């Protein structure tokens, strides 16, 4: 499989293409009367060109792709979605030890578990299960003896209708889905009464989009860019009460990140940048330091972590 760079087309100020869209906002459910066209992009997968438009909901500020067409399974194998340890995993382990009215060990399902980095830790004290859409990642986890099912939530539930869990967790998953609300409705049917759902999404207030939006934050990789207001509304619509919300801290290497982005955007030939890299780094350092100090006052780290309880 070959994947080209994602090509992005931004509109002129005030452009509105809501008449071309019939889908409701995936976060708050608002219909198309108050959508704003943001930009369009294309991604090439082998010989297929995938074209998307991105819109912003005027009610909750969530941005989402149309069509809501997810990436094919081999897309994630190409991107190497076999993540290592994440900041939010530590938050989960801390919160699991403090859950009220639940007996240990807990029966826990992680959706989108990759090759099972978190499951290995969970199984030291709990009964961990995993679902993983990326077949290569699932095989890697299974090879370590982990209980990982390479299937969807819908198929897993259909084949295990009597199986329920104290906790369901999914990290950096919701933004990839074609229908986040339908996914959450399936998740709650896997929960015991009073069970908990833990999740994370890319923090809408993270520093990176203020500098240069990550290429992975475009479809078909990410179909939705949730606002905080939007993800709260979505969770409430699914019957999940938010118990805790945490922002990941701003990265300690923010100055270096800012300097690298400025360096990359300099309107100079690549060969000139290569020859003068050291003096350019020296010159750009105070500029990067200034912008980083400003960013630290208004933005967060990369991740928004949420702990919720199912009230039914």
C-alpha positions, -999 to +999 in steps of 0.1 A: +000+000+000+012+035-008-002+067+007+005+101-006+007+133+014-027+147+023-035+176+001-054+204+019-075+232+004-086+261+026-116+283+018-117+320+016-130+338+047-168+334+051-172+305+027-203+284+036-210+250+019-237+238+044-262+232+016-240+203+004-242+185+037-270+165+052-252+148+081-259+159+117-230+170+140-215+138+154-211+155+188-242+175+196-266+163+168-273+197+154-285+196+118-269+216+089-284+250+095-254+263+113-224+245+097-194+264+085-171+250+058-135+249+071-114+232+044-111+202+021-085+176+017-077+145-004-057+114+005-045+087-019-046+051-009-031+030-037-050+041-068-080+054-049-084+091-042-104+098-010-119+134-010-133+151+022-147+184+033-144+196+069-172+215+086-175+232+120-207+230+141-220+264+151-235+251+183-206+231+199-176+240+178-168+204+168-153+199+133-161+169+113-155+153+079-180+147+051-183+121+039-178+103+073-158+075+056-132+059+078-098+047+066-094+011+054-078-014+078-044-014+061-042+024+065-035+019+103-009-008+095+009+018+073+008+044+100+022+020+126-006+022+151+011+000+177+014+027+203+036+026+233+028+039+268+006+070+269+001+097+295-035+087+299-027+051+308-011+063+341-043+083+348-064+052+342-043+030+365-046+057+393-083+060+389-090+023+389-075+021+424-100+047+436-133+035+420-160+033+446-184+004+451-166-019+427-149-051+439-113-059+426-102-075+404-122-056+378-133-070+345-120-045+319-124-042+281-100-019+262-113-010+227-085-002+203-059-018+224-032-019+198-006-046+206-017-047+242+008-024+260-019-013+285-035-048+287-003-063+300-003-039+330-041-043+336-037-081+337-013-078+366-042-069+389-074-072+368-091-093+341-083-075+309-098-080+275-090-062+242-105-054+208-083-042+180-093-033+144-057-033+132-051-070+124-013-067+126-014-050+160-039-077+172-016-105+161+013-089+179-008-088+211-021-123+207+015-136+203+022-122+238-007-144+252-031-115+256-069-119+251-074-097+220-102-100+195-096-086+160-132-075+156-155-046+160-175-037+191-207-046+173-195-081+162-179-088+196-212-079+214-233-100+189-211-130+197-209-125+234-244-112+244-242-123+280-207-108+286-205-075+305-177-054+321-171-032+351-150-009+330-146-001+293-117+020+281-108+034+247-080+059+241-076+080+209-104+061+193-135+083+192-121+107+166-116+078+141-152+066+140-178+071+114-206+072+140-194+080+175-229+080+190-237+045+177-203+033+191-211+047+225-245+031+225-228-003+219-203+004+246-229+011+273-246-022+264-214-040+274-213-023+309-226-035+342-250-011+359-229+017+375-199+008+353-173+032+341-160+044+307-125+059+304-115+076+272-092+102+257-092+123+226-068+148+210-071+179+232-088+206+211-068+232+231-034+216+226-006+237+213+000+220+180-030+232+159-021+268+169+013+262+152+007+237+125-021+211+125-008+175+125-012+156+092-029+128+112-056+152+123-071+151+088-094+124+074-094+095+067-072+092+099-093+115+121-129+121+110-139+143+139-121+171+158-141+173+190-144+205+210-147+201+248-183+212+247-190+188+219-175+157+235-193+164+267-226+166+249-219+134+230-212+115+263-243+129+280-264+119+250-251+083+255-261+084+292-225+088+304-219+113+333-185+129+332-168+124+366-134+137+357-118+157+329-080+163+328-057+181+303-023+167+296+004+192+306+021+212+280+052+193+266+085+203+283+101+205+248+077+230+235+105+255+226+121+229+204+088+220+188+081+256+179+117+261+166+113+230+144+080+242+129+094+277+122+125+262+106+104+240+084+082+269+073+111+293+064+108+303+028+143+291+019+155+263-004+161+230+014+198+231+005+202+266+020+185+254+052+209+224+054+240+245+049+230+272+075+211+249+099+233+257+129+232+296+126+194+294+118+188+273+150+207+300+170+187+328+154+154+311+158+158+301+195+148+334+210+118+336+186+108+301+196+112+309+232+089+339+229+062+320+211+064+290+235+061+313+265+029+328+250+015+293+241+020+280+276-005+305+289-033+296+265-029+259+255-026+224+269-008+192+261-019+168+234-045+148+252-079+153+270-086+125+294-122+117+306-136+094+333-174+088+330-200+067+348-230+050+332-260+059+352-284+032+340 
